[in-house]
Every structure is written in C-alpha cells, then in structure tokens.
Amino acid sequence: MLWTATLLSNIGTWMHDVGAGWLMTTLAPSPLMVSLVQAATTLPVFLLALPAGALADIVDRRRMLIVIKSCMVVLAAGMGMVVLGGRMTAMGLLAFTFALGVGAALIAPAWQAIVPSLVPKEDLPSAIALNSVGINVSRAIGPALGGAVIVSMGLAWPFLLNAMSFLAVIAALLWWRSAPVPPRQLPAERFLSAMRAGVRYARASGPLKATLARSIVFFIFASAYWALLPLIARERLAGGAQLYGVLVACIGAGAVTGAFLLPRIRERLGPDRLVAMGTLGTAVTMVTFALVEQPVAAAVASLVAGAAWIAVLSSLNVSAQMSLPDWVRARGLAVYNAVFFGSMALGSVLWGQTAGQFGISPALLIAAGGALLGISLISRFRLQAGGKLNLSPSSHWPQPLIVGAVEDDRGPVMTTVEYRIDPKRAPEFLSALEELAQARRRDGAFAWGIFRDAARTDRFLEYFLEDSWLEHLRHHERVTQVDRDIQTRVQAFQLGNIAPVVTHYLAADATAPVGNQPVIERKDLK
C-alpha cells in the first residue's frame, strides 16, 4: 500500500519537476537560472537533512510524515494557482520549488528509515531496489505525462496534479499502523544532542564514510546532465517540452530495466565494480549528449543513463543502510542524503555556470572526464562493509551501580578501563584499541584516550568522556554485537585472564547530594 501510494505521488512529483524546468525556460532561459531549479529542489535536503534525521529518530515517524505531506499539498496547490493566474515569476518559481524541497528534505530520512521495519533484514537490499524501481517507474511515466499535460492543458496543471498525488500518500499513511515498539527505558533524546550524536556516529563509522566519499565523487559529476537536460532538449536537440519529457522518461525506463538486472550483475561484480561500471555508463551518456544532435541517439543515451543511475544509486543506498544500527538510522541516512543532494546542488550550479561560460557541450565533456577520473581516485573506499557487521544491540554491559540518585543531565561523565598487558604485546594491544576507540565514539563518547603508567610498564588506562549521565546510559543501550566482538579482541591481551577494571566518574559538583560516601567509584567487570 505504501509503495503504491508513493508511486502515484512520485509520478506527480516528476510531472512537477518537468513543469518547473520547462516553466523556467519561458521565464528566464539562461543556463544558470534553469540549473537553479534543480538546485532549489536539492539544496534544502543538504541544509535540513540532519535536523530532519534527528526528528525522525525521536518522534513518531508516521505522524511526522502525515503533517509534512499535508503542508506540501497546500504548497503545490498554491503554486499551481499562481501559475494558472499568470502571476508566476522566475524568483517566485525558485521560492515555491525551494519550499517544496524543504518538505521533501524533512520527510526523506523518516521515509527511508521505515523501510527496515517493513521487511526482514535479509530482504533489505531487494526492498531498497524495489523502492528504486518505483521511483524510476514514476520517472518513466511522470515526465512524459507532464510534457503531454503541459501541451494539452497548460503549465499550471503539472503542479495542481502533483498536489492531488500527495493525497494518496496521506491516505496510505492514515491506513498504515506500524508494528508496536518496546517502551523506552530512557527519555527521548533532545533535538540538539540527537543531532550531535548523528554527526559523531558518521565521523566514526568507517563503512558510512566510505559510502559518503563514493557518493560525493559520483553525484557532483553525474549532476551535469540532470541540471542541463532541459537545455539539451531545447538547444542541442531543437525540441520542446514533449521531447524533454521523453528524455526523462527514457532515463526512468532505463533505470527500471536495470533494476531487474541488478541482482544478477551485483552478484557477479560486487558493489564496488558495479558502481565503477555505472559511472562509466554515466560518462558515456554525457559524451553522447555533448557530441550527438539526433533525438533518437539522445533517447538511447538516456536509457543507458537510467540503467547506470540505478546501479550506482541502489548500491550506495544499500551500503548506507547496512552501515547503520537502528538507533541512529534516520540520522545516518540524513547525512547520506545531505551528501547526495548537496553534491547534486553544488554540481547543478557548477555545471550551469560552466555551460554559461563555455557552452553546453564543453560542460558535459568536462563532467564526463571528471567522472572517469573519479573511478580511480576513490577505488580504495570499499562499499557495503557494514553489511558484514552485526549491528543489533548486544546489551552485554550491566547497568552501572551508583551511590544515591544521579540527575540525568549531570556531566560530563568519564569512564576508565584499567588493563594489565604484557609489555612485549603492547604494540598489538594499542593497535587493537584504535578500533575500540572508534566504537566508543560511534556510540556517544566525545573524547577518548589511552595512558600508560609511568611506574608500571604493564598497566594501561583507557578513558572516554560523555556529555551526561543520561548519555552514558544511552551508550549502554547502543553497544552492538560488533562492539562486543571488538571489546573481546582487546580484552584477550589482558594478563591472567582477568577482566579489566571499569570505573565511572562524575564531574565533581560541590552542591550535589552525595551523603557520606564518594560521588562514584563503581568498579565492575565488563
């Protein structure tokens, strides 16, 4: 039901995009202004991705989606009425497009984050591919339909029909009831601290950083043909709105065809070589657009572009999903979306300016060369490493014992772990600790360090700091099976087969009631 409703809504969105791009060619047909239409759509996702992800992780996602979609209905309908009345300007078009982009930015992390709750983990890659199929089926239908609507009904109707399509999603969300979740043992995260936790996780997650690096390089160059496609249709191919719609539809059709071939190709090539092959196909497409002036050849190139796009996009999306545990999923996907749309927005402006200075064909050839160069530059960043990791909660840390009550916002909190290590094995131990340090930072620590006793060469003291006592308790909930495995490998260096001694410290506060005992000295075995 959700997939079908989204398909209808995406058809409306593609009709809207075709209408907005073509409307700008009638209001201000410069390459920069036309490319700014795409930038106005994608820039809000870059600016608001992380706040949207934080909201999606701490509020009810279904209600959030319903409220924002309702606002988008009003915006799209208002835009259509302004166009219908003949009062739309170039800046007004960018303003409406930006406002709708804000709505899309706010719902994107929440929408992506609910997918794992609808299917088993082993079906997640197929579910993501199915979502991509839906997007590209709509891409195959919506643009062609949008071109036909513009010709037969006028420029206002793609926007009005888009407003109606949002109602399908609202109806599906009102019908859907998500599976019950266990009651929270801890209070919901605060907005700003949730954002900080999301950034901290992204900075400390190797698999997610590899995905982001591959995304930046691909999308900056691939954005060239998306940003310039209206001008390719109008100036390079001497066509109209219908030809533009056909080209976008061919991209969608190529993506749908590619999606059905993806499982077999991915199994043979793996995600890294699949992304390289998709990048090569994108470069070939841009060279064709730059050198060939035949609409049929451009349509064939668009089919190749669609297949290449789905190969890269689905591989990157699956890699991002597999790199994230549930507690930070929407925020991690928000960071991925920020990189995706930020790269697209930056590329749109860059290639619009380049085309304005040097022409459409030189801009496309430069972008194609950059995409090919990027294949070799980022080959060391491996995708989907997170898919091999068990990121489910381990719950192996016991609840800390405390003397008296501790306020949730009391902090910072320092945890120390005392190790006894054979000095001869110290280099191996310190190397293993580097991976543990990343795990500490992913799960909430804002600082980490390791010290060696000046008087005893076998005694090492690890410490990490967290914002508050509540954040430390959250760390207990966030520890995953992967973290447990890392911790086990580190503790294997311990002399005498005795667990390290763990101690918690609260920041000293003269006003805090502590009775007749020290604030903390809780020693336990983890």
Secondary structure, 3 states (H helix, E strand, C coil): CHHHHHHHHHHHHHHHHHHHHHHHHHHCCCHHHHHHHHHHHHHHHHHHHHHHHHHHHHCCHHHHHHHHHHHHHHHHHHHHHHHHCCCCCHHHHHHHHHHHHHHHHHHHHHHHHCHHHCCCHHHHHHHHHHHHHHHHHHHHHHHHHHHHHHHHHCCCHHHHHHHHHHHHHHHHHHHCCCCCCCCCCCCCCCHHHHHHHHHHHHHHCHHHHHHHHHHHHHHHHHHHHHHHHHHHHHHHCCCCHHHHHHHHHHHHHHHHHHHHHHHHHHHHHHHHHHHHHHHHHHHHHHHHHHHCCCHHHHHHHHHHHHHHHHHHHHHHHHHHHHCCCHHHHHHHHHHHHHHHHHHHHHHHHHHHHHHHHHCHHHHHHHHHHHHHHHHHHCCCCCCCHHHHCCCCECCCCCCCCCCCCCCCCCCCEEEEEEEEECHHHHHHHHHHHHHHHHHHHHCCCCEEEEEECCCCCCEEEEEEEECCHHHHHHHHHHCEHHHHHHHHHHHCCEHHHCCCEEEEEECCCCCCCCCCCCCCCEEEEC
